[in-house]
């Protein structure tokens, strides 16, 4: 009887080890693959399509990949100004931003997070949207991986191609076409700032029909963009 129990425990431990080994190998392989290959679809895109189908709506998914060099040079700067001004300083997790967010949340009703662009990219590409401690743990793991295997330029490229930018709209190319009737490279500085202003909640903030609040936020981002300067290309110094 005792030997049977030991055998059962050994089988369970062996199974867990195999599962963990598969997870680590597959996750690293996926991160390395996406360093070079466009991300075709994300978990959030699938979840939104299921939600649309359940509510009886027409399934809408606008998403096309465009390289960073074919985007307006203002867009990554606007994203940094809005979401992560210390993008080139931190290693994926920004302790200062988290601490500041906690202080700000004590003084305001509208809570904000301290997630970096790297963390948002890890969540968008590999995970689900609901915020739980389990997902946060996986998010930290994938954030470390993409910071290890990807350049900052690649992180920004994947971020701007995969993030939700409207109802059924994902990535810069889709929102440029659907909301502005333009190619991503044709977007102006103000339009990029307006798109960035919607990123905290793109389902409530519409860059095609901006509210007075959104226009105010757009101007704030434009002012912050002046302090950031240009977004460096792969291999360039951050100061360029």
Buried (B, 14 or more C-beta within 10 A) or exposed (E): EEEEEEEEEEEEEEEEEEEEEEEEEEBEEBBBEBBEEEBEEBBBBEEBBEEBEEEEEEEEBBBBBBEBEEBBBBBBBBBBBBBBBEBEEBEBBBEEBBEEBEEEBEEEEEEEBBBBBBBBBBBBBBBBEEEEEEBBEBBBBBBBBBBEBBEBBBBBBBBBBBBBBBBBBBBBBBBBBBBBEBBBBEBEBBBBBBBBBBBBEBEEBBBEEBEEEBEEBBEEBBEBBEEBEEBBEEEEEEEE
